[in-house]
């Protein structure tokens, strides 16, 4: 909805480009010659003969050469017109996207898929009419691919929320229990997708629910911005999250900068918000699901790490550490002698766009996040020291200047089944 003004401008440009292309392909090509092998118009070339030694075969040879020349010139002329229109379309997309700079990424992707796709399909139809079948087929296929990619990236995959199941065996686990971990809900509108997310969390029948940060992301000008926190809070009242071992939420980098504001986000809900680093010991002991030690990290601690031994349980209990960023685990425990049994993190969104044989487009994060490379964008990572790091793809997407897209990177609800090591 927030890109509608951009599309109005692009539709106006589309109409201009279509008119330009019609003029270029249908009328102007007569200046470089009419006819040729693909035009359907027969041309007879007169070649003067001077002597009996020049027969019909030479006449046909020279006629074919001229026809080939005209065909090639027409082909170049038509292709140049299509490419020129495409370049103008791309410049228009960038220009109009800059005007709506707060939604630059979204405008750019929607323009690149739908409007470029429409232009390619329209060009192919005109070329078919002019019987330039080869170029027409190529442009048609490209147009279909671009539009299909756009529909998938912008509408299908972002809404295709899936369960990802993980299983851990540990001698520290006294009995089996299920953890459901969801990070990066990261929405600017409370709708059916957000309701479905909470329903799916409960449908997984969790013993423990952990939310990994980044709940709302909005900017000045976002529709209904003043009511978003209250609508978010009402969502958790409408569909309450309940689990025998509790429901906990840590803060993310786009959340409020103070603990009081963050707590207000979950006020009077079943969720216990944790803004600063905090440890809960012997969780689930009375319920027969533990005992479990859980360390919740503040955003700063999850970024900076350096916590070392303080996160390692001395009680012998199964230990879970939760931080919005995965930095703490990568820095402190990847190559250490010991590590927490299960480390949970979000923030990366799995990269959101995954290219086969290459990986996610966000190859490396910058600044303090430079330790997060392709290897640590998503999935379960098992360290040699016995530690397990799960980086979820998250259930939402980046907002603001970034495009709200996903490709080969579906949103995720992580379900981790922890079981005691089976005796041999």
C-alpha positions in Angstrom: 0.0 0.0 0.0 2.8 2.4 0.8 4.2 2.1 -2.7 1.0 3.0 -4.6 2.1 6.6 -5.4 5.3 5.1 -6.9 3.3 2.7 -9.1 1.1 5.6 -10.4 4.2 7.4 -11.6 5.6 4.2 -13.1 2.3 3.4 -14.9 2.5 6.9 -16.5 6.1 6.1 -17.6 4.9 2.6 -18.9 2.4 4.3 -21.2 5.0 6.7 -22.6 7.4 3.8 -23.2 4.8 1.7 -24.9 4.0 4.6 -27.2 7.7 5.1 -27.9 8.2 1.5 -28.7 5.2 1.3 -31.0 6.5 4.3 -33.0 10.0 2.9 -33.0 9.2 -0.6 -34.1 6.3 -0.1 -36.5 6.9 3.2 -38.1 10.6 4.1 -37.9 12.0 0.8 -39.2 11.0 1.8 -42.8 14.0 4.2 -42.7 16.4 1.3 -42.6 14.5 -0.9 -45.1 11.3 -2.9 -45.4 11.1 -6.6 -45.9 13.6 -9.3 -45.3 13.2 -12.9 -44.3 11.1 -12.2 -41.2 8.8 -9.5 -42.4 6.5 -11.4 -44.7 7.0 -8.7 -47.4 8.5 -10.0 -50.7 11.2 -7.8 -52.3 12.5 -8.2 -55.8 16.0 -6.8 -56.4 17.1 -5.8 -59.9 20.7 -6.7 -60.6 22.1 -5.4 -63.9 23.5 -8.1 -66.2 26.4 -7.4 -68.6 27.2 -10.4 -70.6 25.9 -13.9 -71.2 28.2 -15.4 -68.5 26.1 -13.9 -65.6 23.0 -16.1 -65.2 20.1 -16.5 -62.8 22.3 -18.1 -60.1 24.2 -14.8 -59.7 21.0 -12.8 -59.6 19.6 -15.0 -56.8 22.9 -14.8 -54.9 23.0 -11.0 -54.9 19.3 -10.8 -54.0 19.8 -13.0 -51.0 22.8 -11.0 -49.9 20.8 -7.8 -50.0 17.9 -9.4 -48.1 20.3 -10.6 -45.5 21.7 -7.1 -45.1 18.2 -5.6 -44.6 17.3 -8.4 -42.2 20.4 -7.7 -40.0 19.9 -4.0 -40.1 16.2 -4.3 -39.0 17.2 -6.8 -36.3 19.7 -4.3 -34.8 17.3 -1.4 -35.2 14.5 -3.2 -33.3 16.8 -4.5 -30.6 18.3 -1.1 -30.0 14.8 0.4 -29.6 13.8 -2.3 -27.0 17.1 -1.8 -25.1 16.8 2.0 -25.2 13.3 1.8 -23.7 14.5 -0.7 -21.1 17.3 1.7 -20.0 14.8 4.6 -19.7 12.5 2.3 -17.6 15.4 1.5 -15.3 16.3 5.1 -14.9 12.7 5.9 -14.2 12.5 3.2 -11.5 15.6 4.6 -9.7 14.5 8.2 -10.0 11.0 7.6 -8.7 12.3 5.2 -5.9 14.6 8.0 -4.7 11.6 10.3 -4.5 10.1 7.8 -2.1 13.4 7.2 -0.4 12.0 5.8 2.8 10.7 2.9 0.7 13.5 3.0 -1.8 14.3 -0.8 -1.7 10.6 -1.8 -1.9 9.9 0.6 -4.8 13.1 -0.5 -6.6 12.3 -4.3 -6.4 8.6 -3.8 -7.3 9.6 -1.6 -10.3 12.3 -4.0 -11.4 10.0 -7.0 -11.4 6.5 -5.8 -12.4 7.2 -2.8 -14.5 10.3 -4.1 -16.3 8.5 -7.4 -16.7 5.5 -5.7 -18.2 7.8 -3.8 -20.6 9.5 -7.0 -21.7 6.1 -8.7 -22.3 4.8 -5.8 -24.3 8.0 -5.6 -26.4 7.7 -9.3 -27.2 4.1 -8.9 -28.4 5.1 -6.1 -30.8 8.0 -8.2 -32.1 5.7 -11.1 -32.7 3.4 -8.9 -34.7 6.4 -7.8 -36.8 7.4 -11.5 -37.1 10.7 -11.1 -35.2 10.0 -14.4 -33.5 13.4 -15.2 -32.1 13.9 -11.9 -30.2 10.2 -12.0 -29.3 10.4 -15.4 -27.7 13.6 -14.4 -25.7 12.0 -11.2 -24.4 8.7 -13.1 -23.6 10.6 -15.7 -21.5 12.6 -13.0 -19.7 9.4 -11.1 -19.0 7.7 -14.1 -17.6 10.7 -15.1 -15.4 11.0 -11.5 -14.0 7.2 -11.3 -13.2 7.2 -14.8 -11.6 10.2 -13.9 -9.5 8.5 -10.7 -8.4 5.4 -12.5 -7.3 7.4 -15.1 -5.4 9.8 -12.7 -3.7 7.1 -10.1 -2.8 4.0 -12.2 -2.0 4.4 -15.9 -1.9 7.6 -16.6 0.1 7.2 -13.8 2.7 3.9 -15.3 3.6 5.0 -19.0 3.5 5.7 -19.4 7.2 7.1 -22.9 7.9 8.2 -25.0 10.9 11.9 -25.9 11.0 12.5 -28.9 13.3 15.7 -29.5 15.2 16.6 -32.4 17.5 19.2 -32.4 20.2 20.3 -35.3 22.4 22.1 -34.4 25.6 23.2 -36.3 28.7 22.3 -33.2 30.7 18.6 -33.4 29.7 16.7 -35.2 32.5 13.6 -35.5 30.3 12.4 -34.5 26.9 11.1 -31.0 26.3 10.2 -28.8 23.3 11.4 -25.2 22.8 9.7 -23.0 20.2 11.9 -20.1 19.2 10.7 -17.1 17.1 12.7 -14.0 16.3 12.3 -10.9 14.1 8.5 -10.6 13.9 9.5 -7.2 12.8 6.2 -5.8 11.4 4.7 -2.4 10.7 1.2 -3.7 10.5 -0.8 -6.1 12.7 -2.7 -8.4 10.3 -3.6 -12.0 9.6 0.0 -13.0 9.0 1.0 -12.0 12.6 -2.1 -13.8 14.0 -1.1 -16.9 12.0 2.4 -16.7 13.5 1.1 -16.8 17.1 -1.4 -19.6 16.3 1.4 -21.7 14.7 3.6 -21.1 17.8 0.8 -22.6 20.0 0.0 -25.4 17.5 3.6 -26.6 17.9 2.7 -27.6 21.5 5.7 -26.0 23.2 7.0 -26.6 26.7 9.0 -23.3 26.5 8.5 -20.3 24.2 11.3 -17.8 23.5 10.9 -14.7 21.4 14.3 -13.4 20.1 13.8 -9.7 19.6 12.8 -7.2 16.9 9.0 -7.0 17.2 8.0 -3.7 15.5 9.8 -1.7 12.9 8.2 1.5 11.7 9.0 5.1 10.8 7.3 8.4 10.7 4.7 8.3 8.0 3.9 4.6 8.6 0.1 4.2 8.5 -1.4 4.0 12.0 2.0 4.4 13.6 0.7 5.8 16.9 -1.5 2.7 17.4 1.0 0.0 16.5 2.3 -0.7 20.0 -1.2 -1.0 21.4 -2.3 -3.2 18.5 0.7 -5.4 19.0 -0.1 -5.7 22.7 -3.8 -6.6 21.9 -2.6 -9.3 19.5 -0.9 -11.1 22.3 -4.1 -10.8 24.4 -6.2 -12.0 21.5 -4.0 -15.1 21.0 -2.2 -15.6 24.3 1.1 -17.6 24.2 1.2 -20.2 26.9 3.8 -22.9 27.8 4.4 -24.9 30.9 7.9 -23.6 31.4 7.0 -20.0 30.5 7.1 -17.5 27.6 10.0 -15.1 27.5 11.0 -12.2 25.1 14.4 -10.6 24.8 14.9 -7.2 23.1 16.3 -6.7 19.6 18.1 -3.8 17.9 15.0 -2.2 16.4 13.1 -2.3 19.8 12.8 0.4 22.4 16.0 1.8 23.9 14.7 1.6 27.5 13.6 -1.4 29.6 10.4 0.5 30.7 9.3 1.1 27.1 10.1 -2.5 26.1 8.1 -3.9 29.1 5.1 -1.8 28.0 5.1 -3.7 24.7 4.0 -6.9 26.6 2.1 -5.3 29.5 -0.7 -7.5 30.8 0.1 -10.4 28.4 1.4 -13.9 29.1 4.9 -12.9 27.8 7.7 -12.0 30.3 9.9 -9.3 28.7 13.6 -9.3 29.6 15.5 -6.2 28.5 18.8 -6.6 30.5 21.0 -9.7 30.8 19.4 -12.1 33.3 19.8 -15.7 34.4 17.0 -18.1 35.4 18.2 -21.3 37.2 16.6 -24.7 37.6 13.7 -23.9 35.3 11.2 -26.8 35.0 12.5 -28.7 37.9 9.1 -28.9 39.6 7.4 -29.7 36.3 9.7 -32.6 35.6 11.1 -30.9 32.4 14.4 -29.8 33.8 16.3 -28.5 35.6 17.3 -26.0 32.9 19.4 -22.9 33.2 18.6 -20.1 30.8 20.7 -17.0 30.3 18.9 -14.1 28.5 21.2 -11.5 27.0 20.7 -7.8 26.4 21.2 -6.5 22.9 24.6 -5.0 23.8 25.8 -8.2 25.4 24.7 -10.3 22.4 26.6 -7.9 20.1 29.8 -7.5 22.0 30.2 -11.0 23.6 33.1 -11.4 25.9 30.9 -13.2 28.4 33.0 -16.4 28.4 32.7 -18.5 31.5 29.8 -16.5 33.0 27.4 -18.3 30.5 28.6 -21.8 31.3 26.5 -23.6 33.9 28.3 -24.8 37.0 25.3 -26.8 38.2 25.5 -29.4 35.5 22.1 -28.4 34.2 21.2 -28.2 30.5 22.0 -24.6 29.6 20.3 -22.4 27.0 21.6 -18.9 26.1 19.4 -16.5 24.2 20.7 -13.3 22.4 19.3 -11.3 19.5 22.6 -11.3 17.7 24.6 -14.5 17.2 27.9 -12.6 17.7 28.2 -13.7 21.3 28.3 -17.4 20.4 30.6 -17.0 17.4 33.1 -14.9 19.2 33.1 -16.6 22.6 32.4 -20.3 22.0 33.1 -21.4 18.4 36.7 -22.3 19.2 36.6 -22.6 23.0 36.9 -25.7 25.1 33.3 -25.5 26.4 30.1 -23.9 25.2 26.5 -23.7 26.4 24.4 -26.6 25.3 22.0 -24.6 23.2 22.5 -21.0 21.9 19.7 -19.2 20.2 19.9 -16.1 18.0 18.1 -14.2 15.2 18.8 -10.8 13.6 20.1 -12.2 10.2 16.7 -13.1 8.7 18.7 -15.9 7.0 19.9 -13.2 4.5 16.3 -13.0 3.1 17.5 -13.5 -0.5 19.4 -16.7 -1.2 21.1 -17.3 -4.6 21.9 -21.0 -5.5 25.6 -21.8 -5.7 26.4 -18.3 -4.2 24.6 -17.9 -1.0 22.7 -15.1 0.6 23.2 -11.6 -0.9 24.2 -10.3 2.5 27.5 -12.0 2.4 29.0 -10.1 5.4 27.5 -7.7 7.9 29.5 -4.6 8.6 30.7 -2.7 11.7 30.3 -4.6 14.9 28.5 -7.4 13.1 31.4 -8.3 10.7 31.8 -11.7 12.3 28.5 -12.9 10.8 29.4 -14.4 7.4 27.6 -16.8 5.1 28.2 -19.8 7.4 26.3 -18.1 10.3 23.3 -16.6 8.6 20.9 -19.5 9.3 20.5 -23.0 10.6 21.9 -25.1 13.4 25.7 -25.0 13.8 27.3 -27.7 15.9 30.6 -26.8 17.5 33.3 -29.4 18.2 33.1 -28.6 21.9 29.5 -29.8 22.1 27.8 -26.4 21.8 24.9 -25.9 19.4 24.0 -22.6 17.9 20.7 -22.1 16.2 20.3 -19.0 14.0 16.7 -18.7 12.9 15.6 -17.1 9.6 12.9 -15.2 11.6 9.2 -14.8 10.9 9.3 -11.3 9.5 11.4 -9.1 7.2 13.5 -6.0 7.1 11.6 -2.7 6.9 12.1 0.9 5.9 14.6 1.5 3.2 15.2 -2.3 2.7 12.9 -4.3 0.3 10.4 -6.6 2.0 11.3 -9.7 0.0 12.3 -13.3 0.5 13.8 -15.7 -2.1 14.6 -19.3 -1.3 14.6 -18.2 2.3 11.2 -18.9 3.9 10.2 -17.3 7.2 10.6 -19.7 10.1 9.3 -20.9 13.4 12.1 -22.9 15.0 11.0 -26.0 16.9 13.8 -27.7 19.0 13.2 -31.0 20.7 15.7 -31.7 23.4 15.9 -35.3 24.5 18.1 -37.3 27.0 20.9 -39.3 25.4 19.7 -42.8 24.7 21.5 -45.5 26.6 23.1 -48.0 24.4 
